[in-house]
Each structure stands twice: as C-alpha cells, then as structure tokens.
Amino acid sequence: MKKWMKVTGISVVSASLLLAGCQAEENAKADSKNAILEEKVVPGKQIALEGAINVRDLGGYKTEDGKTIKPHRLIRSAELYTITGNDIAKLKKTYQLKQIVDFRTDSEVDKKPDPPIQNVKNTHDSVMKDNGASTSTEDLIKSLSKMDNPESFLIEANKSFVTDENSRKAYKKFFDILLENKEGAVLWHCTAGKDRAGFGTALVLSALGVPKDKVMEDYLLSNKYRADENEKAVQAVLAETKNQQAADGMKAVMEVRESYLNAAFDEIDKKYGSLDAFLKEGLGLTKSDINKLKSMYLI
C-alpha cells in the first residue's frame, strides 16, 4: 500500500493521460453508437449511392413487442450493375457489407452482373424461373402489347412467390443466409428492387414482428425512390407508341401497389392460414430459427 502511495508526479500525469485517453475512446464509441441509433427515427430512409437507387436500410422499424431492427444489418436494393467505387467503399465502411443475395434470373445476371466486391460474398438465388425474358424498357414495351391487364400480371407474379416451389426454396435460402450472417450487413436485390426484393423484405419484416401496416408502408416506398425512373419508362412508352393505354400499363408494371403485396398475403392466408404458418410450413423455418433471427437483428 505504501509503495502504491509513492507515485511520482510524472506517473500521476501519465496515468491521468491514459485514463483521459480511455475515456475519450469510450466517449467516441458512445457517440458512434448514438449516431447509428439515431437512424432508428427514420426507418426506410434511402441510402444515397451514385450508381444505384431504392437502396434502404431496414434499421429502425419497430416490432409489435417494442423492439427495434438494428441499423446497418439489413439492406434492400435495386440492381447493383452501375454502382461506383465510392458506393462500394460506403457499403463496406459504413454498413460493413458482408453478403449480397441476388434474386434475379440467370438471364438478368448475365446481362447486368453485380460487380465483384472484395471480401463480400455474393449468392445468386433466383426467385423466378428463367424464361430468358428481359426487364429492359424496350422489352417491357413489347410485352405490354401482349398483356390484357398489366396490373393482374404483377398480382399473379406475387401469388407465384407463395405458390411456386422454386420461389419458396429461394426465399428459404435467403433466410438461411440471414441466419448465418453473424456481423455486418446483408444486402438483397432484384432488378428494380420492388417485387422479388419487396416480397422478400415483407417476409423478413414480418418474421421479425414488424406490424403489417408498416410492412406495407415500407413496400410502397419503392414508388417514392423509383419515381424518376418510373416516369422515364412511362414517357418512353408514350414516345414509342403514342398510346396512353400502353403508358398506363407501363406505370402499373413499374409501380408497386397494395394490391400486389396483398395478393401474396391473401395467397398465404388461403393456403397456409397465416404468415407464421407459411414461414414454418412453406419455407421450413423452425421456431428456433425465428427466435435466432430476432436475437440477431433486433435490439
């Protein structure tokens, strides 16, 4: 004890500086944590990237039991074909991106592949069977002329996410990836980031316990973040066809609407009785899986 009391002035100063440094480090960590947690007040906010749109962090959404989705862990997106080096740096540094799940078909991936990102695993997990169809504006214009009701096309597509075995296997694989990702962010995307990615997001939010009205609110945000691109597509149809009906059809195809996602939910209720039953019986997720998902992604 006496030896401890015989501390020199230099030692006292050194100890004080060390403690001050530790405290400053702790304060910096606290500030960083608080900065991340502040994002909880703006769930669904778009991540600003130079080469991709409709990119959103799901952090901040509240669950029915009062918990919150962790920021920087779950990201939904449109295609990444044109992301820049700055975008990649941001996703890796700010969001600690670890996994990408690509819901597109082989044909879509071949035409617009994701750029390789060092130390980020990319899994091709096609939700729909590949019929060689393109999602380009030009090919959509051609397809519109063959569609009696473009809105019903999206309704049927959303139903197929539930009824098609290939789609269910793809979404189960997606959940397996989420369950394996212990740190950093998982980003999933399709082409527009609104249909296949939109339904996948609805499943994740629902599995975590986010209320259905908030699930729909997030789904409809694609119209906000894709507004410019959607309008360009509609105007392209008008310029090409001079046909307002065709332009309205393009608008129906490019947008998300409550009727689209509700078609999937209704199909779930019809065939499984509830979304919980669909997660269990349709996708093969156990109660333990759901509990693990919540422990990983909720605070």
C-alpha positions in Angstrom: 0.0 0.0 0.0 2.8 2.4 0.9 4.6 1.6 -2.4 1.4 2.4 -4.3 1.2 5.8 -2.5 4.7 6.7 -3.6 3.7 7.7 -7.1 5.8 10.3 -8.8 4.3 13.4 -10.4 5.2 12.1 -13.8 3.4 8.8 -13.1 0.3 10.6 -11.9 0.3 12.7 -15.1 0.9 9.6 -17.2 -1.9 7.8 -15.5 -4.2 10.7 -15.9 -3.5 11.0 -19.6 -4.1 7.3 -20.0 -7.4 7.5 -18.2 -8.4 10.6 -20.2 -7.5 8.7 -23.4 -9.5 5.7 -22.4 -12.4 8.0 -21.5 -12.1 9.8 -24.8 -12.2 6.5 -26.7 -15.2 5.4 -24.7 -16.9 8.7 -25.5 -16.1 8.3 -29.2 -17.6 4.8 -29.2 -20.7 6.1 -27.4 -21.0 8.9 -29.9 -20.6 6.5 -32.8 -23.2 4.2 -31.3 -25.6 7.0 -30.7 -25.1 8.2 -34.3 -26.1 4.8 -35.6 -29.1 4.6 -33.2 -30.3 7.9 -34.4 -31.1 6.3 -37.7 -33.9 4.4 -35.9 -36.1 7.5 -36.2 -36.0 7.4 -40.0 -36.6 3.8 -40.9 -36.9 3.2 -44.6 -34.6 6.1 -45.5 -32.8 5.7 -48.8 -29.1 5.1 -48.7 -27.6 7.7 -51.1 -25.5 5.9 -53.7 -24.1 7.2 -57.0 -24.9 4.2 -59.1 -28.0 2.5 -57.5 -31.4 3.5 -56.4 -34.1 2.2 -54.0 -31.3 1.1 -51.6 -32.6 1.1 -48.0 -31.5 0.2 -44.5 -34.3 -1.5 -42.6 -32.9 -0.4 -39.3 -35.3 1.5 -37.1 -38.5 -0.3 -37.8 -40.3 -1.2 -34.5 -41.8 -4.6 -33.8 -45.1 -5.2 -32.1 -43.4 -6.2 -28.9 -41.4 -2.9 -28.7 -38.1 -3.9 -30.1 -36.2 -2.3 -33.0 -34.4 -3.6 -36.0 -30.7 -2.9 -35.7 -29.3 -0.3 -38.2 -26.6 -1.4 -40.7 -27.6 -5.1 -40.8 -30.5 -5.5 -43.3 -30.4 -3.7 -46.7 -32.8 -4.0 -49.6 -31.8 -2.7 -53.0 -32.3 -2.5 -56.8 -29.7 -3.8 -59.2 -26.0 -3.0 -58.4 -24.7 -3.2 -62.0 -23.7 0.5 -62.1 -22.5 1.1 -58.5 -19.3 3.1 -58.3 -16.1 2.6 -56.3 -17.4 5.3 -53.9 -20.6 3.3 -53.5 -18.7 0.1 -52.7 -16.5 1.9 -50.2 -19.5 3.4 -48.5 -21.3 0.0 -48.3 -18.2 -1.7 -46.9 -17.1 1.1 -44.5 -20.3 2.5 -43.2 -22.5 -0.6 -43.4 -19.9 -3.3 -43.1 -21.4 -5.2 -46.0 -20.7 -8.9 -45.8 -23.3 -10.6 -48.0 -25.2 -9.9 -51.2 -28.2 -12.0 -52.3 -29.1 -11.6 -55.9 -32.8 -12.7 -56.6 -32.5 -12.2 -60.4 -32.7 -14.9 -63.1 -29.6 -16.2 -65.0 -30.5 -14.0 -68.0 -30.7 -10.9 -65.9 -27.4 -11.6 -64.1 -25.7 -12.4 -67.4 -26.8 -9.0 -68.9 -26.1 -6.9 -65.9 -23.8 -8.8 -63.4 -23.1 -7.4 -59.9 -19.5 -6.1 -59.7 -17.3 -8.3 -57.6 -16.6 -6.8 -54.2 -13.5 -8.0 -52.2 -14.4 -9.9 -49.0 -18.1 -9.7 -49.8 -19.9 -13.0 -50.6 -22.4 -12.8 -53.5 -25.0 -15.5 -53.7 -27.2 -15.9 -56.8 -30.6 -17.0 -55.5 -33.1 -16.8 -58.4 -36.6 -16.4 -57.2 -38.3 -16.9 -60.6 -37.7 -19.5 -63.3 -35.6 -18.2 -66.1 -37.6 -17.8 -69.3 -35.0 -15.6 -70.9 -37.2 -12.5 -70.6 -35.5 -9.2 -70.1 -36.6 -6.4 -67.8 -35.4 -3.6 -70.1 -37.7 -0.8 -71.0 -37.6 -1.8 -74.7 -38.7 -5.4 -73.9 -41.3 -4.3 -71.5 -42.9 -2.2 -74.2 -43.1 -5.2 -76.4 -44.6 -7.3 -73.6 -47.2 -4.7 -72.8 -48.8 -5.1 -76.1 -49.5 -8.8 -75.2 -50.8 -8.1 -71.7 -54.6 -7.8 -71.3 -54.2 -6.3 -67.8 -50.6 -5.3 -66.7 -51.8 -4.9 -63.1 -53.0 -8.5 -63.0 -49.6 -9.6 -64.2 -48.0 -8.2 -61.1 -50.7 -9.7 -58.9 -50.1 -13.1 -60.4 -46.4 -12.7 -60.0 -46.8 -12.0 -56.3 -49.0 -15.0 -55.9 -46.3 -17.1 -57.5 -43.8 -16.1 -54.8 -46.0 -18.2 -52.5 -47.2 -21.0 -54.7 -44.1 -21.7 -56.7 -41.8 -24.3 -55.1 -38.7 -22.7 -56.7 -39.6 -19.3 -55.2 -40.2 -20.8 -51.8 -36.8 -22.6 -51.9 -35.1 -19.3 -52.9 -36.6 -17.4 -50.0 -35.7 -20.2 -47.6 -32.1 -20.0 -48.9 -32.3 -16.2 -48.3 -33.3 -16.8 -44.7 -30.5 -19.3 -44.2 -28.0 -16.7 -45.3 -29.5 -14.2 -42.9 -29.3 -16.7 -40.1 -25.6 -17.4 -40.9 -24.5 -13.8 -41.1 -23.2 -13.0 -37.6 -21.9 -9.5 -38.2 -22.2 -6.7 -40.8 -24.9 -6.2 -43.4 -26.7 -8.5 -45.8 -28.0 -6.8 -48.9 -30.6 -8.4 -51.2 -31.8 -7.2 -54.5 -33.6 -8.0 -57.8 -33.7 -5.6 -60.8 -36.0 -2.8 -59.7 -35.7 -3.7 -56.0 -39.5 -3.7 -55.7 -41.1 -7.1 -56.4 -38.9 -10.1 -55.6 -36.9 -7.9 -53.2 -40.1 -6.3 -52.0 -41.7 -9.6 -51.1 -38.5 -10.9 -49.5 -38.4 -7.8 -47.4 -42.0 -8.2 -46.4 -41.2 -11.7 -45.2 -38.2 -10.5 -43.2 -40.0 -7.7 -41.5 -43.0 -9.9 -40.7 -40.7 -12.7 -39.3 -39.1 -10.1 -37.0 -42.5 -8.9 -35.8 -43.0 -5.6 -37.6 -46.7 -4.7 -37.9 -48.4 -5.4 -41.2 -49.2 -1.7 -41.8 -45.5 -0.8 -41.5 -44.6 -3.7 -43.8 -46.9 -2.3 -46.4 -45.5 1.2 -45.8 -42.0 0.0 -46.5 -43.2 -1.9 -49.6 -44.8 1.2 -51.1 -41.7 3.4 -50.6 -40.3 1.9 -53.8 -42.7 4.3 -55.6 -41.1 7.2 -53.9 -37.5 6.2 -54.5 -38.1 5.0 -58.1 -40.3 7.9 -59.1 -37.9 9.4 -61.6 -37.0 6.0 -63.2 -40.7 5.0 -63.4 -41.6 8.3 -65.1 -38.8 7.9 -67.7 -40.2 4.4 -68.5 -43.7 5.7 -68.9 -42.6 8.6 -71.1 -40.5 6.1 -73.2 -43.7 4.1 -73.9 -45.6 7.2 -74.9 -42.9 8.3 -77.2 -42.6 4.9 -78.8 -46.3 4.0 -79.1 -48.3 7.3 -78.7 -50.7 5.2 -76.8 -51.9 6.3 -73.4 -53.2 2.9 -72.5 -49.8 1.4 -73.1 -48.3 4.1 -71.0 -50.7 3.4 -68.2 -49.8 -0.3 -68.5 -46.1 0.6 -68.1 -47.0 2.6 -65.0 -48.8 -0.4 -63.5 -45.7 -2.6 -64.2 -43.2 -0.1 -62.9 -45.0 0.7 -59.6 -45.8 -1.3 -56.5 -49.3 -1.2 -55.3 -51.1 -2.5 -52.2 -53.0 -5.0 -54.4 -49.7 -6.6 -55.4 -48.4 -7.4 -52.0 -51.9 -8.2 -50.7 -52.2 -10.8 -53.4 -49.3 -12.6 -51.9 -50.6 -12.2 -48.3 -54.0 -13.4 -49.4 -52.5 -16.5 -51.1 -50.6 -17.2 -47.8 -53.8 -17.0 -45.8 -55.6 -19.2 -48.3 -53.0 -21.9 -48.4 -51.3 -21.8 -45.0 -53.8 -19.9 -42.7 -51.2 -17.3 -41.5 -47.9 -15.8 -42.3 -46.3 -17.6 -39.3 -47.6 -20.9 -40.8 -46.1 -20.0 -44.2 -42.7 -19.3 -42.7 -42.9 -22.7 -40.9 -44.5 -24.9 -43.5 -43.9 -23.1 -46.7 -40.3 -22.1 -46.1 -39.3 -24.7 -43.5 -38.2 -22.2 -40.8 -38.4 -23.5 -37.2 -39.4 -21.6 -34.1 -35.7 -21.7 -33.2 -34.8 -20.1 -36.5 -37.3 -17.2 -35.9 -36.0 -16.7 -32.4 -32.4 -16.7 -33.6 -33.3 -14.2 -36.4 -34.9 -11.9 -33.8 -31.9 -12.2 -31.4 -29.5 -11.4 -34.3 -31.3 -8.4 -35.8 -33.4 -6.8 -33.0 -32.4 -4.6 -30.1 
